[in-house]
Amino acid sequence: MSVPPGTTLIENATIATVDAEGSEYASGHILIEGGRITAVGPGRHEGPAGTVIDGTGCLATPGLVNTHHHLYQWATRGLAQQRNLFGWLVELYPTWGRIDAELVHATTGAGLAALALSGCTLSTDHHYVFPHDGGDLFAAQVEAARGIGLRFHPTRGSMDLGVSQGGLPPDHVVEPTEAALVATADAVDRYHDPSPDAMLQVGVAPCSPFSVTEELMREAAALARDRGVRMHTHLAETVEEEEFCRKRFGCTPVEYADRLGWLGPDVWLAHGVHLDEASIGRLAATGTGVAHCPSSNARLGAGIAPVRELLDAGAPVGLGVDGPASQEAGYLGPELRQALLAARLRGGPEALTAREALRIGTIGGARCLGRENDLGSLEPGKLADIALWRLDGLGHAGIADLVAALVFGPPAPLASLLVGGREIVRDASLFTAGEAALATELTRVSRRLWRDS
């Protein structure tokens, strides 16, 4: 029997499909043809196969989905170490006002490489700082992402509410409202691919209530819906933001977003830490997603998001790393554990299970990004974005439940990471780019930024 071209078989692996039934196989197989999964099940696959990947000692899961990031911040890690969000932003805005296309290319490549090495196959990014003389920053991101090989969902961010208008950012890092809208439309029109197997999709993402005018929020929503792309912004991250919204707008952050047309199944919000019962209910009723960023929330002392309550209400919840300047590690895999621990600190040992944490990091993220029909679980017909975690080493030895080993245990190395059936990582090494070269370039551009500070 002939072997179809591009056929890959993963065999002898424990498999957590993260499908609706939570199907798992202690030893099973995954067959991939033409970039999609054609079979998943227990035991060995009976039939021809081309490339065979031995999953002995490994757990196969869907590739992780990163729903919130600021890749440019790789160049400013380790700063403002004892600041809350507002103080941290005020300290870093002047430095960010000097970023350029060369730096954004380097930080995007390094950041996406780190995400790949931690099991991520799809990452968004929220870039909202566009210095006037910085060059084409969005194009730099797209080019760098293509070199790494992950699916990429960058969002064209924006800020137009400077300090002189009562906002938080300095005036020199914000854009005129119309210029921001024109640039956002251009990014969508140039780069967004609406196809089900897209490697590159684009979202619309004004930054936050304290850095964006009501006009930009309304017009950005209209632009996004006219072009059929998703919408993203920061919301309800800190008590200071809540105070800002109540003082300036006379309402909570969620009520403010609702007033401006910024709730709905095409919207996902970053953080959602400070949400009352009514806000949680409104997010769930409108199908609005939340990107949960536990390490960043902890680093800035912002609080613990009500993940259990959001899940119980039916709101989509995904996992996010957030910017490396507020979460210096930059890896997504360890956020599974952080999400579990944060939920239990808030609500006790039954607040989140290992499998719920994995769901948030996979199908939950895919749902936030509108890609749950093609990504987020291991099922026939879905895209072959697969993480194969090696769990037979010292760090995980003796944990019989491999999903618990992955989530409760130390960061697990990857035996393989596939994006659309293409192997990006093997034996914890990146195929598509040299890690040493990425680190060298990142260090070089970061030092240039520091020197100019």
C-alpha positions in Angstrom: 0.0 0.0 0.0 1.4 3.4 -1.0 2.1 6.0 1.7 0.4 9.4 1.2 2.9 12.2 0.8 3.5 14.2 4.0 2.2 11.5 6.3 3.5 11.5 9.9 2.6 9.0 12.6 3.1 9.6 16.4 2.9 6.2 18.2 3.4 4.8 21.7 2.5 8.1 23.3 0.1 8.8 26.1 -2.5 11.2 24.6 -4.7 13.9 26.1 -6.9 14.9 23.3 -8.7 17.8 25.2 -11.8 17.0 23.1 -15.3 17.7 24.5 -15.3 14.3 26.2 -11.8 14.6 27.6 -10.7 11.4 25.8 -7.3 10.1 26.8 -5.3 7.1 25.8 -2.6 5.5 28.0 -0.7 4.4 24.8 -2.0 5.5 21.5 -1.3 7.0 18.0 -1.9 10.2 16.0 -1.9 10.0 12.2 -1.2 13.2 10.3 -1.8 13.8 6.6 -1.6 17.1 4.7 -1.1 19.1 7.8 -4.2 17.8 9.5 -5.0 15.0 12.0 -6.7 12.0 10.3 -6.8 9.5 13.1 -6.3 9.5 16.9 -6.8 6.5 19.1 -5.5 3.8 21.4 -2.9 1.2 20.5 -0.9 1.1 17.3 -2.0 2.4 13.9 -2.6 -0.3 11.4 -1.5 0.9 8.0 1.2 2.7 6.2 3.0 5.8 7.5 5.8 8.0 6.3 7.7 9.7 9.1 7.3 7.9 12.5 7.8 9.7 15.8 8.2 7.4 18.8 6.3 8.8 21.7 7.4 6.3 24.3 7.6 8.1 27.7 5.8 11.2 26.3 2.5 12.9 26.6 0.9 14.3 23.4 -1.3 17.3 23.9 -2.6 20.0 21.5 -0.1 22.8 21.1 -0.5 25.5 23.6 -2.1 28.8 22.6 -0.8 32.1 24.0 -3.6 34.6 24.1 -1.7 37.7 25.3 1.9 39.0 24.8 4.0 42.1 24.2 7.0 40.7 22.3 8.9 44.0 22.1 9.3 44.0 25.8 12.0 41.3 25.6 14.4 44.2 25.4 13.4 45.7 28.7 13.2 42.8 31.1 14.2 43.2 34.8 13.3 46.9 35.1 10.8 48.6 37.5 11.1 45.6 39.8 9.0 46.9 42.7 6.3 48.9 40.7 2.6 48.3 40.3 1.2 48.5 36.8 0.9 52.3 36.6 4.3 53.0 38.1 5.9 50.3 35.9 4.4 51.8 32.8 5.4 55.3 33.7 9.0 54.2 34.2 9.2 52.2 31.0 7.2 54.4 28.5 10.2 56.7 27.8 12.4 53.7 26.9 9.7 52.1 24.7 9.4 55.4 22.9 12.8 54.7 21.3 12.1 51.2 19.9 12.5 50.6 16.2 12.0 47.9 13.5 15.4 46.3 14.1 14.6 45.8 17.8 11.1 44.6 17.2 12.4 42.0 14.7 14.9 40.7 17.2 12.5 40.6 20.2 9.8 38.9 18.1 12.1 36.2 16.9 13.5 35.6 20.4 10.1 35.7 22.0 8.4 33.3 19.6 11.4 30.9 19.8 11.0 30.8 23.6 7.3 30.2 23.2 8.0 27.3 20.7 10.4 25.7 23.1 7.7 25.8 25.8 5.1 24.0 23.8 3.3 26.9 22.1 2.1 26.5 18.5 -0.1 29.7 18.2 0.7 33.0 19.8 -0.9 36.4 19.6 0.9 39.7 20.3 -0.4 43.1 21.3 1.9 45.8 20.0 0.8 49.3 20.8 3.9 51.5 20.9 4.7 53.1 17.5 7.4 55.8 17.7 7.2 58.2 14.7 10.7 57.3 13.5 10.7 53.6 14.3 10.0 52.2 10.9 7.5 49.6 10.0 7.2 47.7 13.3 4.3 45.5 12.3 6.1 44.3 9.1 9.1 43.5 11.3 7.0 41.3 13.5 5.5 39.4 10.6 8.9 38.8 9.0 10.4 37.5 12.3 7.4 35.2 13.0 7.7 33.6 9.5 11.3 32.7 10.3 10.3 30.9 13.5 7.3 29.0 12.1 4.6 29.4 14.7 1.1 30.4 13.9 0.9 34.1 14.7 -2.0 36.3 15.5 -0.5 39.8 16.0 -2.9 42.6 16.9 -2.3 46.2 15.8 -2.5 48.1 19.0 -2.7 51.9 19.5 -2.7 54.7 22.1 -4.1 58.2 21.5 -4.8 59.4 25.1 -1.7 61.1 26.3 -1.0 62.6 29.7 -2.0 66.0 28.5 -5.5 64.6 27.9 -5.7 62.8 31.2 -4.3 59.5 30.1 -1.3 57.7 31.5 1.3 57.5 28.6 3.5 60.5 27.8 2.3 62.4 24.7 5.3 61.5 22.6 4.4 57.8 22.5 0.7 58.2 21.5 -0.6 58.5 17.9 -3.3 60.8 16.5 -6.6 59.0 16.5 -7.0 59.0 12.7 -3.4 57.9 12.1 -3.9 55.0 14.4 -7.1 53.9 12.6 -5.5 54.2 9.2 -2.4 52.1 10.3 -4.7 49.5 11.9 -6.7 49.1 8.7 -3.5 48.9 6.7 -2.2 46.1 8.9 -5.4 44.1 8.6 -5.6 44.6 4.8 -2.0 43.7 4.2 -1.6 40.7 6.4 -4.8 39.1 7.7 -5.5 35.6 6.3 -9.1 34.4 7.1 -8.5 30.8 5.9 -9.0 28.0 8.4 -5.4 26.9 8.2 -4.0 30.4 8.3 -0.5 30.9 9.7 -1.1 34.7 10.1 -4.2 36.5 11.3 -4.5 40.0 12.5 -6.6 41.6 15.2 -7.5 45.2 16.3 -6.3 46.2 19.7 -6.5 49.7 21.2 -4.4 49.4 24.4 -6.5 50.2 27.5 -9.1 52.5 29.0 -6.3 54.8 30.5 -4.4 55.2 27.2 -7.1 55.3 24.5 -10.0 57.7 23.8 -13.6 56.7 23.5 -13.5 57.7 19.9 -10.6 55.4 19.1 -12.3 52.5 20.9 -15.6 53.0 19.0 -14.0 53.5 15.6 -11.6 50.5 16.1 -14.5 48.3 16.9 -16.4 49.4 13.8 -13.2 48.8 11.7 -12.7 45.3 13.1 -16.3 44.3 12.6 -16.3 45.7 9.1 -13.3 43.6 8.2 -14.4 40.5 10.2 -11.4 40.4 12.5 -11.1 39.9 16.2 -10.8 42.6 18.9 -8.5 42.7 21.9 -7.7 45.2 24.7 -6.5 45.3 28.3 -9.3 45.4 30.9 -9.9 45.1 34.6 -6.2 44.5 35.3 -5.7 46.5 38.5 -7.5 48.4 41.2 -6.0 51.6 39.8 -7.7 51.0 36.5 -11.0 50.4 38.2 -10.6 53.8 40.1 -9.6 55.5 36.8 -12.8 54.2 35.1 -15.1 55.1 37.9 -13.6 58.6 38.2 -13.4 59.3 34.5 -16.4 57.4 33.1 -18.6 56.8 36.1 -18.6 53.0 35.7 -16.6 49.8 36.0 -14.2 48.8 33.3 -16.6 46.1 31.9 -19.5 48.6 31.9 -17.3 51.0 30.0 -16.3 48.3 27.4 -19.9 47.3 27.1 -20.9 51.0 26.4 -18.4 51.2 23.6 -19.4 48.0 21.9 -16.4 46.1 23.2 -18.1 42.9 24.4 -19.0 40.0 22.2 -17.9 36.6 20.8 -15.3 38.4 18.6 -13.6 40.1 21.6 -11.1 38.8 24.1 -9.7 40.9 27.0 -6.4 40.7 28.7 -6.2 40.0 32.5 -9.8 40.4 33.8 -8.5 40.4 37.4 -10.9 42.7 39.1 -14.3 41.6 38.1 -17.4 41.6 40.2 -20.3 39.1 39.8 -22.2 41.3 37.4 -19.1 41.8 35.2 -18.4 38.1 35.1 -22.0 37.4 34.1 -21.9 40.0 31.4 -18.7 38.6 29.9 -20.2 35.1 29.9 -23.5 36.3 28.4 -21.8 38.0 25.5 -19.2 35.3 24.9 -16.3 37.7 25.6 -13.0 35.9 26.2 -10.4 36.5 28.9 -6.7 36.0 28.6 -5.5 34.9 32.0 -1.9 35.9 32.7 -1.1 34.5 36.2 2.7 35.2 36.4 2.4 38.7 35.2 -0.5 39.5 37.5 1.7 38.1 40.4 4.8 40.0 39.3 3.0 43.3 39.3 1.0 42.5 42.4 -2.2 43.1 40.4 -4.2 40.3 42.0 -5.6 36.9 41.1 -8.2 36.6 38.3 -11.5 34.8 39.2 -10.9 32.0 36.7 -13.1 29.5 38.5 -16.0 31.9 38.4 -15.4 32.8 34.8 -15.4 29.1 33.8 -18.5 28.3 35.8 -20.3 31.2 34.2 -19.3 29.9 30.7 -16.9 32.7 29.6 -14.0 31.6 27.3 -10.7 31.7 29.2 -7.3 31.3 27.6 -3.8 31.4 28.9 -1.3 34.3 28.3 2.3 34.9 29.1 2.0 38.7 28.8 5.0 41.0 28.2 8.4 39.8 29.2 9.0 43.0 31.0 6.3 42.0 33.5 7.0 38.3 33.3 10.7 37.8 32.7 10.6 34.1 31.9 8.6 34.4 28.7 7.6 30.7 28.4 4.1 29.5 28.1 4.3 25.9 29.4 5.0 26.9 33.0 1.9 29.1 33.0 -0.2 25.9 33.2 1.2 25.4 36.7 1.0 29.0 37.6 -2.7 29.1 36.6 -3.4 26.1 38.7 -1.6 27.5 41.8 -3.1 30.9 41.4 -6.6 29.5 41.2 -6.0 27.4 44.3 -4.6 30.4 46.2 -7.8 32.2 45.5 -10.3 29.4 45.9 -8.8 26.4 47.5 -7.5 23.0 46.2 -10.6 22.3 44.2 -10.6 25.6 42.4 -8.8 24.2 39.3 -7.8 20.8 38.2 -4.7 19.8 36.1 -7.0 19.0 33.2 -8.8 22.3 33.4 -5.5 24.1 33.4 -4.6 22.2 30.2 -7.9 23.1 28.6 -7.4 26.8 29.4 -4.0 26.6 27.7 -5.3 24.8 24.6 -8.9 24.8 23.5 -9.7 27.7 25.8 -7.1 29.8 24.0 -8.3 28.7 20.6 -11.8 29.7 21.6 -10.6 33.2 22.6 -8.9 33.6 19.2 -11.9 32.2 17.3 -10.0 29.1 16.1 -11.6 26.3 18.1 -13.0 24.6 15.0 -9.5 23.9 13.7 -7.2 24.1 16.7 -7.0 23.4 20.5 -7.8 19.7 20.6 -6.4 16.5 19.0 -9.3 15.3 16.8 -9.6 14.0 13.2 -10.0 17.0 10.8 -8.2 19.5 13.1 -4.8 21.0 12.2 -1.9 19.0 13.4 -0.5 21.5 16.0 0.8 19.0 18.6 3.1 19.2 21.6 4.9 15.9 22.5 6.2 16.4 26.1 9.0 14.1 27.4 7.9 13.0 30.9 10.2 10.1 31.6 13.1 12.0 33.1 14.1 12.7 36.7 11.8 15.7 37.1 8.6 13.7 36.4 9.6 10.2 37.4 7.1 8.4 39.5 4.0 10.5 38.6 1.7 8.0 37.0 -0.8 10.6 35.8 1.1 12.3 33.0 -1.3 15.2 32.7 -0.7 15.9 36.4 3.1 15.4 35.7 2.9 18.1 33.0 0.9 20.6 35.0 2.0 20.0 38.6 5.6 19.2 37.8 8.7 21.2 36.6 8.8 22.5 33.0 8.8 19.6 30.7 11.2 19.3 27.7 9.7 18.8 24.3 10.4 15.6 22.4 8.7 17.3 19.4 6.5 20.3 18.5 4.5 20.2 15.2 2.7 23.1 13.5 0.5 21.9 10.8 2.4 18.6 10.8 5.8 20.4 10.3 8.3 19.7 13.1 9.5 22.9 14.6 11.2 21.5 17.7 12.9 18.2 18.3 14.5 17.0 21.5 14.2 20.5 23.1 16.0 22.2 20.2 14.5 24.6 17.7 14.8 23.6 14.0 13.9 26.8 12.4 16.4 29.3 13.8 19.6 29.2 15.8 19.0 29.9 19.5 22.4 31.3 20.1 22.1 33.7 17.1 18.7 34.9 18.4 20.1 35.5 21.9 23.1 37.4 20.5 21.0 39.6 18.4 18.5 40.2 21.3 21.4 41.2 23.5 22.8 43.5 20.9 19.6 45.5 20.3 18.8 45.6 24.0 22.2 47.1 24.9 21.7 49.7 22.2 18.4 50.6 23.8 19.9 50.8 27.3 22.8 52.9 26.0 20.5 55.4 24.5 18.4 55.6 27.7 
